[in-house]
C-alpha cells in the first residue's frame, strides 16, 4: 500500500523528516505521496499539489479527496500525518485502532475548551447518529489508518456540509472498520512521560524540538533515508 500524507505549507518540517525515516525502517510500502506541499529537501516521493487556502481541516479534507481520486494512489492506502512515527516493525500490518466511544472523547475535550475541534466532533457525532450509528466510535488517534477510496469518498460526500468534519471517525463508522481500542500516542509535553514500548508515537512541534520524546525519536532514527535529498538509498 501507498502512504498518503497531507502536508501544510510551511517551514522545514523536521517532524516529517524523522517520520519518513521511521516509515522506511518499519512500515513496508510502495510509494509515499505528499499531498498539499512538498518541502524542498524531500526527494523520491510522489506529490500532489492541493490548495492551501482554507483551515487545516478544509486543507486536509482536500488532500484526502485528491488522494482518493488519483488513480496512481493505491487502493487501499494508509493515511498518515507528518508527525506519525512508527517506532517498531509491524509484522501483522497496520492495525485498526480506535479511541472508544465518541461520547467519552467529547467529555474529555469539553474540559479543555469549546473550540472548532470540539464543535466538529459534536457535529460529526450528530451526523453519524442521524445515519443510525447510535453510539459511534472515535478514530481520532494519531496513528496510521488504512483507507479504502470508495468508502472515504462516500464519507466526504456525506459530511460535505461540515467545515470541521472528523474524517477518520466518520469513515471508520460509516465503513464499519471495527478495530481495537487504544490510547492516543500524541505527546504534548517536554518531560520524560511517554510510552517506549508501543509501535507508534506522535508529537507536538515543541515536544519534538525541545522535549525528551523528540530526542528519543532522533536517537532512534539518526541516519538519512532515501526520501531525503542526498540521503541513503
Backbone as CSV, one residue per row, in Angstrom:
resi,resn,N_x,N_y,N_z,CA_x,CA_y,CA_z,C_x,C_y,C_z
1,UNK,0.843,-1.201,0.000,0.000,0.000,0.000,0.875,1.247,0.000
2,UNK,0.318,2.318,-0.541,0.980,3.611,-0.510,0.689,4.320,0.814
3,UNK,1.589,5.222,1.193,1.407,6.071,2.362,1.025,7.465,1.875
4,UNK,-0.099,7.989,2.342,-0.619,9.287,1.927,-0.499,10.250,3.098
5,UNK,0.160,11.397,2.845,0.495,12.319,3.929,0.077,13.741,3.556
6,UNK,-1.004,14.270,4.120,-1.294,15.698,3.929,-0.204,16.539,4.603
7,UNK,0.335,17.518,3.879,1.415,18.355,4.407,1.056,19.812,4.154
8,UNK,1.110,20.604,5.201,0.784,22.023,5.081,1.992,22.801,4.562
9,UNK,1.721,23.921,3.911,2.792,24.825,3.517,3.465,25.362,4.765
10,UNK,4.804,25.395,4.754,5.436,25.912,5.958,6.925,25.705,5.992
11,UNK,7.404,25.517,7.194,8.830,25.522,7.472,9.484,24.216,7.037
12,UNK,10.676,23.982,7.549,11.494,22.842,7.145,10.815,21.515,7.470
13,UNK,10.063,21.473,8.557,9.296,20.285,8.955,10.206,19.108,9.299
14,UNK,10.923,19.268,10.413,11.792,18.196,10.877,11.011,16.979,11.338
15,UNK,9.782,17.173,11.796,8.977,16.012,12.178,8.771,15.099,10.974
16,UNK,8.467,15.663,9.826,8.300,14.852,8.617,9.582,14.114,8.273
17,UNK,10.713,14.754,8.432,11.994,14.109,8.120,12.157,12.811,8.919
18,UNK,11.890,12.888,10.212,12.086,11.702,11.050,10.926,10.720,10.910
19,UNK,9.747,11.223,10.576,8.650,10.309,10.268,8.990,9.463,9.050
20,UNK,9.512,10.083,8.008,9.910,9.340,6.812,10.963,8.286,7.153
21,UNK,11.925,8.643,7.977,12.943,7.665,8.374,12.310,6.475,9.093
22,UNK,11.317,6.761,9.934,10.674,5.676,10.678,9.861,4.785,9.750
23,UNK,9.252,5.348,8.715,8.461,4.534,7.792,9.359,3.642,6.946
24,UNK,10.490,4.203,6.517,11.435,3.384,5.755,11.925,2.218,6.607
25,UNK,12.144,2.470,7.885,12.669,1.430,8.772,11.630,0.366,9.111
26,UNK,10.358,0.774,9.293,9.413,-0.130,9.951,8.069,-0.318,9.249
27,UNK,7.802,0.398,8.174,6.483,0.316,7.553,6.636,0.058,6.055
28,UNK,6.648,-1.200,5.631,6.785,-1.502,4.206,5.683,-0.826,3.388
29,UNK,6.068,-0.262,2.240,5.116,0.464,1.417,5.633,0.534,-0.010
30,UNK,4.769,0.928,-0.927,5.152,1.112,-2.312,5.661,2.539,-2.532
31,UNK,4.798,3.524,-2.418,5.173,4.929,-2.587,4.723,5.729,-1.370
32,UNK,5.405,6.846,-1.146,4.927,7.890,-0.245,4.373,9.013,-1.107
33,UNK,3.153,9.433,-0.811,2.524,10.567,-1.500,2.404,11.727,-0.523
34,UNK,3.054,12.849,-0.834,2.814,14.079,-0.093,1.731,14.851,-0.830
35,UNK,0.701,15.259,-0.098,-0.442,15.948,-0.684,-0.526,17.340,-0.072
36,UNK,-0.463,18.349,-0.900,-0.559,19.726,-0.427,0.721,20.492,-0.667
37,UNK,1.797,20.096,0.009,3.075,20.819,-0.053,4.206,19.818,0.051
38,UNK,5.295,20.109,-0.651,6.489,19.265,-0.587,7.673,20.126,-0.170
39,UNK,8.247,19.908,1.019,9.428,20.666,1.426,10.576,20.447,0.440
40,UNK,11.435,21.433,0.250,12.477,21.328,-0.778,13.507,20.242,-0.521
41,UNK,13.645,19.768,0.697,14.645,18.741,0.999,14.139,17.328,0.726
42,UNK,12.841,17.191,0.458,12.256,15.862,0.240,12.555,15.380,-1.172
43,UNK,12.891,14.116,-1.312,13.253,13.539,-2.608,12.603,12.165,-2.737
44,UNK,12.283,11.760,-3.959,11.857,10.393,-4.214,10.437,10.054,-3.832
45,UNK,9.602,11.056,-3.525,8.207,10.800,-3.195,7.325,11.159,-4.382
46,UNK,6.094,10.721,-4.356,5.073,11.208,-5.281,4.416,12.429,-4.641
47,UNK,3.940,13.348,-5.484,3.454,14.615,-4.943,2.222,15.087,-5.691
48,UNK,1.215,15.518,-4.941,0.032,16.159,-5.493,-0.138,17.513,-4.821
49,UNK,-0.121,18.571,-5.614,-0.369,19.910,-5.069,-1.872,20.098,-4.879
50,UNK,-2.268,20.617,-3.724,-3.662,20.960,-3.472,-3.716,22.352,-2.851
51,UNK,-4.819,23.074,-3.014,-4.919,24.420,-2.436,-4.729,24.413,-0.927
52,UNK,-4.051,25.421,-0.439,-3.791,25.564,0.995,-4.427,26.845,1.512
53,UNK,-5.620,27.144,1.021,-6.264,28.431,1.293,-7.312,28.370,2.393
54,UNK,-7.611,27.176,2.893,-8.642,27.046,3.921,-8.050,26.802,5.296
55,UNK,-8.902,26.411,6.224,-8.432,25.997,7.538,-7.678,24.679,7.403
56,UNK,-7.015,24.266,8.467,-6.293,22.993,8.398,-7.249,21.835,8.156
57,UNK,-8.472,21.956,8.637,-9.449,20.891,8.440,-9.880,20.823,6.975
58,UNK,-10.135,21.987,6.382,-10.516,22.041,4.969,-9.370,21.559,4.094
59,UNK,-8.155,22.002,4.405,-6.999,21.616,3.588,-6.753,20.109,3.625
60,UNK,-6.881,19.503,4.800,-6.641,18.058,4.875,-7.759,17.273,4.198
61,UNK,-8.986,17.790,4.258,-10.077,17.138,3.541,-9.813,17.174,2.039
62,UNK,-9.360,18.306,1.528,-8.995,18.396,0.112,-7.902,17.389,-0.235
63,UNK,-6.936,17.270,0.648,-5.812,16.362,0.389,-6.285,14.912,0.324
64,UNK,-7.116,14.511,1.264,-7.598,13.132,1.281,-8.462,12.861,0.050
65,UNK,-9.308,13.805,-0.308,-10.137,13.633,-1.504,-9.275,13.509,-2.749
66,UNK,-8.220,14.326,-2.851,-7.326,14.262,-4.010,-6.642,12.907,-4.103
67,UNK,-6.228,12.356,-2.972,-5.595,11.037,-2.972,-6.579,9.968,-3.422
68,UNK,-7.814,10.059,-2.957,-8.820,9.062,-3.318,-9.138,9.103,-4.812
69,UNK,-9.070,10.276,-5.409,-9.448,10.422,-6.824,-8.288,10.174,-7.773
70,UNK,-7.076,10.107,-7.242,-5.910,9.915,-8.096,-5.695,8.428,-8.357
71,UNK,-5.718,8.037,-9.620,-5.606,6.620,-9.970,-4.237,6.050,-9.649
72,UNK,-3.237,6.902,-9.510,-1.904,6.405,-9.196,-1.716,5.991,-7.759
73,UNK,-2.597,6.440,-6.874,-2.510,6.096,-5.453,-3.158,4.727,-5.240
74,UNK,-2.515,3.887,-4.472,-3.028,2.534,-4.252,-4.385,2.570,-3.560
75,UNK,-5.160,1.514,-3.763,-6.454,1.367,-3.111,-6.519,-0.040,-2.513
76,UNK,-6.446,-0.151,-1.190,-6.437,0.917,-0.204,-5.063,1.582,-0.075
77,UNK,-5.046,2.689,0.690,-3.795,3.331,1.066,-3.790,3.536,2.576
78,UNK,-2.629,3.923,3.092,-2.506,4.184,4.528,-2.441,5.696,4.733
79,UNK,-3.419,6.227,5.454,-3.466,7.656,5.744,-2.564,7.962,6.934
80,UNK,-1.603,8.860,6.707,-0.635,9.246,7.722,-0.768,10.738,8.024
81,UNK,-0.091,11.194,9.061,0.205,12.608,9.272,1.717,12.771,9.240
82,UNK,2.175,14.012,9.084,3.621,14.235,9.001,4.305,14.166,10.354
83,UNK,3.548,13.871,11.414,4.149,13.690,12.744,3.802,12.321,13.331
84,UNK,3.570,11.334,12.455,3.354,9.959,12.897,4.674,9.199,12.785
85,UNK,5.149,8.676,13.897,6.405,7.931,13.916,6.102,6.456,14.206
86,UNK,6.622,5.575,13.355,6.451,4.139,13.547,7.733,3.633,14.202
87,UNK,7.641,3.283,15.461,8.818,3.024,16.280,9.255,1.560,16.269
88,UNK,8.414,0.674,15.781,8.716,-0.755,15.748,8.179,-1.348,14.455
89,UNK,8.744,-2.473,14.020,8.164,-3.164,12.860,6.719,-3.585,13.151
90,UNK,5.935,-3.708,12.078,4.535,-4.120,12.187,4.378,-5.455,11.457
91,UNK,4.720,-6.568,12.099,4.732,-7.859,11.399,3.367,-8.289,10.880
92,UNK,2.296,-7.812,11.505,0.946,-8.177,11.081,0.277,-7.067,10.275
93,UNK,1.059,-6.089,9.822,0.488,-4.979,9.068,-0.029,-3.877,9.979
94,UNK,-0.664,-2.883,9.374,-1.174,-1.727,10.122,-2.433,-2.143,10.879
95,UNK,-2.430,-2.033,12.206,-3.618,-2.432,12.968,-4.737,-1.394,12.843
96,UNK,-5.963,-1.829,13.018,-7.105,-0.911,13.064,-7.380,-0.591,14.525
97,UNK,-7.226,0.678,14.881,-7.355,1.115,16.263,-8.372,2.239,16.371
98,UNK,-9.073,2.286,17.495,-9.997,3.390,17.752,-9.815,3.874,19.186
99,UNK,-10.469,4.986,19.500,-10.267,5.660,20.772,-11.404,5.406,21.767
100,UNK,-12.361,4.595,21.370,-13.516,4.363,22.220,-14.682,5.237,21.808
101,UNK,-15.772,5.212,22.573,-16.974,5.957,22.199,-16.714,7.459,22.033
102,UNK,-17.332,8.026,21.011,-17.205,9.472,20.784,-17.664,10.245,22.014
103,UNK,-18.686,9.744,22.702,-19.203,10.441,23.883,-18.121,10.621,24.940
104,UNK,-17.259,9.623,25.111,-16.180,9.739,26.095,-15.115,10.734,25.630
105,UNK,-14.793,10.697,24.349,-13.812,11.642,23.813,-14.347,13.066,23.912
106,UNK,-15.629,13.237,23.638,-16.250,14.553,23.745,-16.167,15.084,25.175
107,UNK,-16.422,14.232,26.139,-16.358,14.658,27.537,-14.956,15.120,27.907
108,UNK,-13.939,14.436,27.370,-12.551,14.828,27.634,-12.256,16.211,27.065
109,UNK,-12.622,16.434,25.800,-12.308,17.715,25.175,-13.170,18.847,25.723
110,UNK,-14.350,18.533,26.244,-15.198,19.568,26.816,-14.559,20.215,28.032
111,UNK,-13.643,19.507,28.703,-12.943,20.075,29.858,-11.810,20.998,29.439
112,UNK,-11.483,21.018,28.141,-10.330,21.787,27.669,-10.727,23.001,26.840
113,UNK,-12.014,23.236,26.692,-12.434,24.401,25.928,-13.578,24.054,24.992
114,UNK,-13.914,24.984,24.138,-15.075,24.802,23.263,-14.742,25.318,21.866
115,UNK,-13.588,24.922,21.337,-13.126,25.418,20.051,-13.706,24.660,18.878
116,UNK,-13.111,24.912,17.710,-13.628,24.327,16.479,-13.497,22.805,16.460
117,UNK,-12.434,22.267,17.078,-12.264,20.811,17.096,-13.430,20.139,17.816
118,UNK,-13.803,20.675,18.982,-14.904,20.105,19.741,-16.223,20.289,18.999
119,UNK,-16.392,21.436,18.372,-17.608,21.649,17.585,-17.690,20.626,16.448
120,UNK,-16.575,20.402,15.771,-16.559,19.417,14.697,-16.828,18.013,15.202
121,UNK,-16.309,17.693,16.378,-16.562,16.375,16.973,-18.057,16.192,17.208
122,UNK,-18.689,17.212,17.788,-20.120,17.108,18.082,-20.949,17.030,16.806
123,UNK,-20.585,17.827,15.807,-21.341,17.807,14.553,-21.156,16.478,13.823
124,UNK,-19.947,15.922,13.878,-19.711,14.610,13.271,-20.494,13.536,14.007
125,UNK,-20.519,13.607,15.332,-21.329,12.663,16.123,-22.793,12.761,15.744
126,UNK,-23.314,13.976,15.668,-24.730,14.146,15.330,-25.027,13.604,13.934
127,UNK,-24.110,13.820,13.012,-24.277,13.300,11.654,-24.373,11.776,11.681
128,UNK,-23.476,11.135,12.407,-23.459,9.671,12.465,-24.695,9.130,13.180
129,UNK,-25.097,9.775,14.262,-26.298,9.332,14.975,-27.510,9.437,14.058
130,UNK,-27.579,10.527,13.280,-28.685,10.697,12.349,-28.718,9.649,11.260
131,UNK,-27.587,9.024,11.012,-27.499,7.976,9.996,-27.632,6.576,10.598
132,UNK,-27.973,6.529,11.884,-28.239,5.239,12.505,-27.125,4.667,13.355
133,UNK,-26.029,5.403,13.507,-24.927,4.939,14.353,-25.124,5.555,15.741
134,UNK,-25.877,4.864,16.597,-26.349,5.448,17.841,-25.226,5.742,18.826
135,UNK,-24.185,4.937,18.821,-23.057,5.129,19.751,-21.755,5.044,18.959
136,UNK,-21.456,6.064,18.150,-20.282,5.973,17.270,-18.984,5.941,18.053
137,UNK,-17.979,5.370,17.407,-16.644,5.228,17.981,-15.727,6.265,17.346
138,UNK,-14.811,6.814,18.126,-13.849,7.796,17.616,-12.618,7.100,17.056
139,UNK,-12.209,7.529,15.869,-10.966,7.051,15.255,-9.926,8.172,15.197
140,UNK,-10.111,9.200,16.031,-9.184,10.341,16.011,-7.949,10.046,16.854
141,UNK,-7.235,9.024,16.455,-5.952,8.676,17.054,-4.831,9.137,16.127
142,UNK,-3.667,9.406,16.698,-2.516,9.837,15.903,-1.687,8.621,15.494
143,UNK,-2.345,7.753,14.722,-1.732,6.518,14.240,-2.173,6.296,12.793
144,UNK,-1.465,5.452,12.040,-1.866,5.183,10.656,-3.256,4.572,10.579
145,UNK,-3.941,4.857,9.454,-5.282,4.323,9.221,-5.376,3.834,7.780
146,UNK,-5.750,2.573,7.606,-5.951,2.034,6.262,-7.275,2.551,5.711
147,UNK,-7.222,3.111,4.503,-8.390,3.760,3.899,-8.681,3.139,2.539
148,UNK,-9.946,2.771,2.330,-10.427,2.350,1.017,-11.066,3.561,0.334
149,UNK,-10.707,3.778,-0.906,-11.076,5.025,-1.577,-12.585,5.233,-1.658
150,UNK,-13.322,4.221,-2.106,-14.764,4.389,-2.283,-15.434,4.768,-0.966
151,UNK,-15.036,4.087,0.106,-15.617,4.381,1.409,-15.296,5.780,1.886
152,UNK,-14.060,6.245,1.659,-13.701,7.588,2.098,-14.390,8.649,1.249
153,UNK,-14.480,8.446,-0.053,-15.178,9.422,-0.893,-16.647,9.517,-0.496
154,UNK,-17.251,8.390,-0.170,-18.631,8.408,0.329,-18.712,9.200,1.631
155,UNK,-17.760,8.966,2.521,-17.728,9.687,3.796,-17.617,11.187,3.577
156,UNK,-16.721,11.608,2.710,-16.532,13.043,2.467,-17.763,13.661,1.831
157,UNK,-18.465,12.891,1.013,-19.705,13.395,0.421,-20.785,13.543,1.484
158,UNK,-20.914,12.536,2.332,-21.921,12.593,3.395,-21.657,13.773,4.335
159,UNK,-20.384,14.041,4.608,-20.020,15.099,5.546,-19.662,16.413,4.908
160,UNK,-20.017,16.614,3.667,-19.525,17.779,2.914,-19.996,19.118,3.488
161,UNK,-21.089,19.126,4.241,-21.597,20.387,4.790,-20.919,20.769,6.110
162,UNK,-20.101,19.873,6.650,-19.400,20.172,7.904,-18.039,20.772,7.586
163,UNK,-17.743,21.946,8.151,-16.450,22.569,7.872,-15.335,21.990,8.731
164,UNK,-15.689,21.252,9.798,-14.692,20.560,10.627,-15.142,19.102,10.759
165,UNK,-15.184,18.420,9.635,-15.547,17.011,9.651,-14.428,16.186,10.271
166,UNK,-14.759,15.344,11.220,-13.783,14.390,11.767,-13.752,13.193,10.817
167,UNK,-12.883,13.310,9.834,-12.881,12.366,8.705,-12.637,10.935,9.137
168,UNK,-11.670,10.740,10.004,-11.331,9.390,10.423,-12.514,8.734,11.148
169,UNK,-13.134,9.479,12.041,-14.265,8.954,12.787,-15.445,8.670,11.872
170,UNK,-15.768,9.605,11.009,-16.886,9.396,10.088,-16.617,8.185,9.196
171,UNK,-15.398,8.097,8.662,-15.055,6.963,7.797,-15.124,5.643,8.564
172,UNK,-14.525,5.602,9.729,-14.473,4.350,10.484,-15.846,3.797,10.800
173,UNK,-16.782,4.681,11.145,-18.127,4.239,11.465,-18.941,3.905,10.223
174,UNK,-18.876,4.763,9.215,-19.665,4.518,8.009,-19.181,3.278,7.269
175,UNK,-17.866,3.038,7.298,-17.305,1.866,6.620,-17.304,0.626,7.494
176,UNK,-17.633,0.785,8.772,-17.713,-0.354,9.677,-16.397,-1.100,9.852
177,UNK,-15.309,-0.351,10.076,-13.996,-0.996,10.090,-13.668,-1.675,11.418
178,UNK,-14.426,-1.383,12.480,-14.184,-2.067,13.759,-12.854,-1.680,14.377
179,UNK,-12.106,-2.668,14.841,-10.795,-2.416,15.416,-10.754,-2.575,16.916
180,UNK,-9.575,-2.343,17.470,-9.339,-2.465,18.904,-9.149,-1.086,19.526
181,UNK,-9.564,-0.960,20.774,-9.430,0.305,21.483,-7.985,0.530,21.908
182,UNK,-7.531,1.780,21.813,-6.160,2.119,22.194,-6.127,3.543,22.721
183,UNK,-5.115,3.827,23.525,-4.880,5.192,23.980,-4.178,5.985,22.884
184,UNK,-4.432,7.285,22.861,-3.743,8.111,21.877,-2.270,8.233,22.248
185,UNK,-1.421,8.426,21.233,0.030,8.458,21.448,0.606,9.847,21.218
186,UNK,-0.251,10.858,21.090,0.227,12.226,20.867,0.858,12.756,22.156
187,UNK,2.131,13.176,22.069,2.852,13.691,23.235,2.889,15.216,23.139
188,UNK,2.358,15.869,24.184,2.205,17.325,24.181,3.260,18.038,25.005
189,UNK,4.058,17.291,25.744,4.909,17.895,26.762,6.383,17.562,26.504
190,UNK,7.252,18.270,27.245,8.695,18.083,27.080,9.272,17.002,27.991
191,UNK,8.558,16.608,29.005,9.103,15.722,30.026,9.242,14.279,29.574
192,UNK,9.659,13.406,30.494,10.010,12.030,30.152,8.834,11.061,30.111
193,UNK,7.621,11.532,30.381,6.490,10.610,30.471,5.909,10.355,29.071
194,UNK,6.434,9.340,28.416,5.877,8.927,27.130,6.149,7.439,26.952
195,UNK,5.283,6.745,26.205,5.445,5.289,26.057,6.628,4.952,25.158
196,UNK,7.378,3.952,25.560,8.510,3.492,24.748,8.346,2.039,24.316
197,UNK,7.211,1.429,24.652,7.026,0.010,24.358,6.011,-0.247,23.255
198,UNK,5.458,0.808,22.652,4.454,0.627,21.615,5.006,0.942,20.238
199,UNK,4.247,0.617,19.187,4.748,0.818,17.826,4.623,2.237,17.309
200,UNK,3.836,3.102,17.981,3.566,4.426,17.430,3.846,5.528,18.445
201,UNK,4.313,6.667,17.913,4.405,7.918,18.665,4.003,9.053,17.740
202,UNK,3.541,10.140,18.350,3.276,11.374,17.621,3.586,12.521,18.566
203,UNK,3.975,13.671,18.021,4.417,14.766,18.881,3.874,16.101,18.411
204,UNK,3.699,17.005,19.356,3.527,18.413,19.034,4.889,18.976,18.638
205,UNK,4.914,20.064,17.845,6.205,20.610,17.408,7.158,20.937,18.548
206,UNK,6.661,21.522,19.638,7.550,21.873,20.748,8.089,20.630,21.431
207,UNK,7.227,19.627,21.612,7.682,18.388,22.239,8.740,17.700,21.385
208,UNK,8.601,17.795,20.059,9.603,17.188,19.192,10.909,17.977,19.222
209,UNK,10.820,19.300,19.136,12.023,20.125,19.039,12.781,20.216,20.352
210,UNK,12.049,20.294,21.470,12.695,20.594,22.750,12.438,19.578,23.848
211,UNK,11.633,18.562,23.558,11.269,17.605,24.585,12.083,16.324,24.530
212,UNK,11.934,15.527,25.574,12.654,14.261,25.655,12.142,13.256,24.634
213,UNK,10.858,13.352,24.269,10.333,12.436,23.260,10.984,12.703,21.908
214,UNK,11.204,13.983,21.576,11.877,14.314,20.321,13.302,13.793,20.295
215,UNK,14.005,13.928,21.409,15.374,13.403,21.490,15.379,11.884,21.313
216,UNK,14.386,11.226,21.887,14.274,9.762,21.757,14.067,9.368,20.290
217,UNK,13.208,10.073,19.610,12.945,9.767,18.200,14.183,10.019,17.353
218,UNK,14.869,11.116,17.593,16.073,11.428,16.806,17.187,10.413,17.056
219,UNK,17.299,9.925,18.284,18.290,8.884,18.567,17.936,7.576,17.874
220,UNK,16.654,7.298,17.764,16.217,6.037,17.179,16.463,6.002,15.672
221,UNK,16.354,7.154,15.013,16.495,7.218,13.550,17.541,8.267,13.156
222,UNK,18.823,8.001,13.440,19.862,9.023,13.200,20.278,9.150,11.738
223,UNK,19.981,8.157,10.909,20.508,8.141,9.542,19.481,8.663,8.545
224,UNK,19.979,9.433,7.582,19.118,9.907,6.498,18.563,8.720,5.721
225,UNK,17.374,8.898,5.142,16.744,7.816,4.379,16.635,8.224,2.906
226,UNK,16.063,7.354,2.131,16.014,7.573,0.682,15.089,8.722,0.265
227,UNK,14.275,9.214,1.198,13.394,10.319,0.870,13.969,11.686,1.209
228,UNK,15.210,11.710,1.629,15.884,12.982,1.906,16.893,13.261,0.809
229,UNK,16.890,14.477,0.303,17.819,14.836,-0.758,19.245,14.589,-0.272
230,UNK,19.959,13.735,-1.009,21.291,13.354,-0.579,21.306,12.265,0.460
231,UNK,20.111,11.665,0.741,20.030,10.641,1.767,20.436,9.282,1.255
232,UNK,20.181,8.278,2.087,20.594,6.922,1.755,19.725,6.299,0.684
233,UNK,20.194,5.205,0.105,19.435,4.525,-0.934,18.463,3.525,-0.361
